[in-house]
Amino acid sequence: MSAAEELLAASSLEVVRDGPRLILRFIGDWTTGELAKHDPALRSLDSQGAQQAVLDLTHCGTVDSAGAWVLDRTAGDLKERGLVVEVAGAAPAVETLMGTVAARRVKCPPAPKADNPLVAVAVRLGRETLRISREAADLLSFLGLTVTVMARTLARPWRIRLTPLISQMEQTGFNALPIVGLISFLVGVVLAYQGADQLAQFGAQIFTVNLVAVGILREMGILLTSIIVAGRSGSAFTAQIGTMKVNEEIDAMRTLGLDPMEVLVMPRVIALVLVLPLLTFYADIMGLLGGAVMATIVLDITFFQFARQLADAVTVETLAVGIIKAPFFAFIIGMIGCYEGLQVTRSAESVGQQTTRAVVEAIFLVIVLDALLSIFFSVIGF
């Protein structure tokens, strides 16, 4: 392109005042790439009391749909100010394009009025209540479906896929040993230290062993293990199944005549139900070990004295309380993780949202069930 052609292609805007007339000369190509530098000037155009406006397109080159829209918008703005607008020198193609744009002009709707804050809160609360109610009903239906499929699977154990089951047991159980052991050990240390500090006021430091033992075996061991598993394995279930949903692998599975409940849900739920009691027992041992280490440091109690006091402080029922809770918590965590994974829509954002929701719901329901079971065991004297 020659220098003269480049100069002609470059767009420019000239504003000329001719008595009561305001002349706008559009020069060069008015295309998408050229509009940004002229749009602010056109939006803030001062009519200076003119009565007539002329859009002079004699020297206007190429005009695309965006340029035609800007020209039509400028003419419309001037008409709203009371000016008589005339388009002069436009090529037939430009006139046709501007006519097409003008015929399809749609006014922007007015901004909605802000709701009363109290009304907005009430509306949001109502919507959330309806959403939670619908989700609770869906989750209850999925619970029934899971129980039905599990009973059907256990009645025909040869249908259980051992390879995925062992793989899930390794991922949810064996691979979780380091983090579960570390956290349980540290919680035992904290309980022993805090208990010794408070009981020292009454000269009853030896009962720190009772505090640590009962706290770990009945509540903290199973609760902390369940929360860790919910955040670690429950989220993994949702992400894995959700990604398969996004990639349409579950649809392909159904096309092949495979039941996703048997292939995807059952191995994960059964594996978690099997390994969580073992993880809980491991967490109990590590928590007691942490308490013993801290008791040795703070209270100068030997491991032999700690073990003797531990035998007097706890019974088999104390250990059994935490172990009995484990399968119920495992079933909830696995079921919710799989349910939220199946609710994923075909977007990466949905995978993240459902994964977060799975962890929150699982932890919430685990704590609620733990409270109910604790009350139940207290009522029956167990």
N, C-alpha and C positions, 0 to 999 in steps of 0.2 A: 504494500500500500504506500502511495506517495505521500509526501508531507501535506499536500493540499487535501488529499482524501482523508488523512488522519485528522486534519483540522476541521473538515466538514463533518466527520463522524462524531467528534467530541461535542457533547451537548452543552448548551448554555441557555440562559434565560435573561431576556432584557425586558425591563419594565419602563414604559414610556408614558408620560402624562401629556395628553393632547386636549387641553380644555376640559370639557366634562367627560372626555373619554379616557379610559385606562387601557393601554395597549400592552399585551403580554406577548412577546415574540419568543417562540420556542424554536431553537436552532439546533441542528444536528440530530443524532439518534437518541430517541427517548425510549430506552429499553431498561430492563431490570437492573443491569449493572450501572446505569448512569443516574438512577433516580435518587439514590441516597443523598447525594450532594445538593440536590435542589429541593427535596421534600420539606426541610425546615423553613426555607424561604417562602414556599408556596403556602404552607400552613399559617405562617405569620404575616401574610400579605396585607398591606395597608391600602385600602381603597381610596383614601384621601378625599372623601366626599364626592367621588366620581359617580356619574349617573349611568354610564354605559361602559361595558368592558368588551374588548375585542381580543380573542385568542388567535393570534396570527401564526398559522402553521405553514406559511409560504416556504420558509427555509428549513422546515422540519424533515428529517430524513426517515429512517426506519422507526416505526412505533409498534411495540409488542402489546400484549394484553395488559401488562402491568402499567406501561406508559399510557395506554388509552384510559385505564382506570384513574390514573392521576389527573389526566386532562379532564375527564368527566367529573371527578371530585372537585377540582378547582372551579369548574363552571358552576357546579351545584352550590359551592360555598359563596360564590359571588352573587348568585341569584337569591340566596337566603338573606343577603345584605341589602337587597332591593335594587341591584343593578340589572340592566338589560344586557344579556350576554349574547355575543355573536362569535361564531367560529368562522374564520376566513382563511382561504388559501390551503385548505386541507385536501390532500389527495383522495381520490375515490376510495382507495383501500382503507385509509385512515378514517374517513367518514363512516364507512361500513362497520369498522371495528369499534369505533366510539358509540355508534348506534346500538350495536350488540351489547356492549358493556352497560350502556344506559338502560337498556330494556331489562337487564337482569340485576339492576341495583336493588339492594335490600337494606333498609335502614336498620341500624343497630338497635336492638330493643333497649329500653331504659334499664338502668341498673336496678335490681330488685331492692325493695326497701328492707332495711335491717329489721329482723324480728326483735320483739321484746326479749331481753336477756332471760327472764324467767320462763317465757314461753319456749325459747330455744332450748333451755335446759330440760324442760318437761318433755319436749319433742324428742330430744336426743335420748333421754332416759327411757321413754316409751319404745323407741326404735331398738335400743340395746336390749330392753327386756324381751321384746318379741324375737330378736335374733338369738338371744340366749335360750329362750324357750324352744325355738325351732331346733337349735343345735342340740339341746338336751334330749329332745324327742328323737332326733336322728341318732344320737349316741346310744340311747337306750335300745333303739332298733338294731344298731350294729352289735350291741352287747348280746342281744338275743340270737342274732345270726352267728356270732362267734361261739357262743355256748353250744348252739346246735351243731355247727361244723366240727367243733372239738369233740363233742360226744360221738358224732358219727365217725370221726377219725380214730378215736380211742377204741370204738367198737370194732373197727377194722384196722388194727395196728399195722398190717402189711402195706397200707396206703401212706404211712408216714415216710417222708423222704429223709433218710438218715444222713445223707451227705450235707444238705442244707442245715439240718438240725444240729449236727456236730459243729459245722462252721459257725452257726449263730451262737452256740454255747461257748465256743472259743472266743468269739469277738465280744460277747456281752459279759462273759464270766472271767476267763483266764486273763484276757488283756486288760481287765479292769482291776486286777489285784493290786498293782502298784499304787494307783491313786486312792483306792478304797483303804488300803493298809496305812498309807501315810496320813490321810485325814483322820482316820479312826485313832491312830496312835497319838496324834496331836490333840485331839479332843479329850482323850484319856489324860494326857498331861495337863490340859487346862482344867478339867474337872478336879483332878487331884490337887492342883495348886490352889484353886479357888476354895475348894472344900476345906483343905488344911488351914487356910488363912482364916476362915470363918469359925471353924470348930476349935481353933486354938484359943479363942476367947473363953471357951467353957472347959478347956482342958480335956477335950474329947477327940484329939487328933487321930486316934486309932480308928475312929468311925469314918474317917475319910475313905477307908477301904470299902465300907458298906455303901457310901455315897457313890463312889465310882462304879462299883459292881452293879448296883441296882439301876443306876442311870444308864450305863452302857448296855446292859443285857436286856432291859425292858423297853427302852425308848431310843436312846441315841444311836445305838448300833444299827438297828433296822431303819430308822428314819434317815440317818445320814447316807446309808448305803442306797436307799431307795431314791433319794434326791440326786445322788451322783449318777445312778443308773438312768434316771429319767432325763437328766441333762446330757448324758453321754450316749446311751443306747436308744432311748425313746426318740431323741432328735434324729439319730442315724436311721431309724426305721422310717420316719416320715420323709427324710431327704431321699433315701434310696427308692422307696415306692413312688414318691412324688416325681422323681426324675424319670422313672419308668413310665409314669402317666404322661409326662410331657413328651417323651419320645414315642408314645403310642405303643409301647411294648405290652402294656396290659391289654389293650384292644387286640393286638396280635395274639396274645395268649388265649383270650376268649374265642377268637376265630379258630384256633387250633383245638378247641374243645377242652381247654384246661381251666380249672376253677382258680381264680386268683386267691380266694380264701384258703384253699388247700395248699397252693404252691408258695404263696408269699406270706400270708398271715399266720397260719398254723405253726410253721417252723420257728418263727420269731417268738410267738407267744409261749409255746411249749418250752423252748430253750430258756426263756427268761424265767418261767415258773420253776424250772429245774435248777437253775444256777443261783438265783437270788437267795434261797435259804443257805446255800454254801457260802456265798459272799457275806451274808449276815453273820454266820458263825465265824468266819475269818475276821470280819470287822470287830466282833466281840473280843476275840483273842487279842487283836492288835490294840484295841482300846484298853483292855485290862493290862496289857504289857506297858502301855504308856503311863497308866496310873501307877503301876508298880515302880517304874523307873523314877517318876517324880516323887513318889512316897519315900523311896530310898534316899533321894537327894535332900528333900525338904524335912522329912520326919525321921530320918535315920532308921527306917524300918527295913529289915532284910527281906529278901524274896521269900524266905521260909515263913517269916512272921506274916507277910502279906498273904501268902497262900493259906495259912491257917485261919486268919481272920476272914478271908474270902470264903472258905468252906463254911464258916459259921454264919456268914452274912447272906448267902444265896442258897437256893435250892434248885432242883431240876426244873421246877415250875417257872422260876425266874428266867432261866435260859429259854424255856419252851415258849414263853410269851412272845419274844422277838421272833423266834423261828416260825411260829404259827402265823404271824402276820405276813411273813415274807411272800408266800405264794399269792395271797390276795393282792398285795402291792404289785407284784410282778405281773399279774394278769391285767391290772388296771394300766400299768405303764405300757405294756406291749400292745394292748387293745387300742389305747388312745394314739400311740405312735403310728400304728397301721391305719387307723381310721382317718387321721389327719392326712396321711400320705395319699389315701384314696380320694380325698377331697380336693387335691391339687388340680388347678386348671392348667391349660397349656401355656404357661409363662414361667420364667425364672423367678419373677417377683412372688408369684403364688407359692413357690417352693419355700422361700424364706419366710413368708407370712405363716404358712401352715406349720413349719418347723418350730417357729417361736410359739405358736398357739399350742402345739403338742406338749412342749416342755412346761408351759405355764399351767395348762389343764391337768397334766399328770401330777405335778407337784401339789397343786391345790387339792385334787381328789385324794392323793396319798395322805396329806395332812388331815383332811376331813375324816377319812376312814380310820386313820390312826387314833384320832380323838374318840371316835365312836367305839372302836375296839378297846381302847383303854378304859372307857366308862363301863363297857360290857364286862371286861375281866375284873374290874373293881367290884361290880355288883355281884358277880358270882363268886367272888372271893378267890380268884385264881391269881 
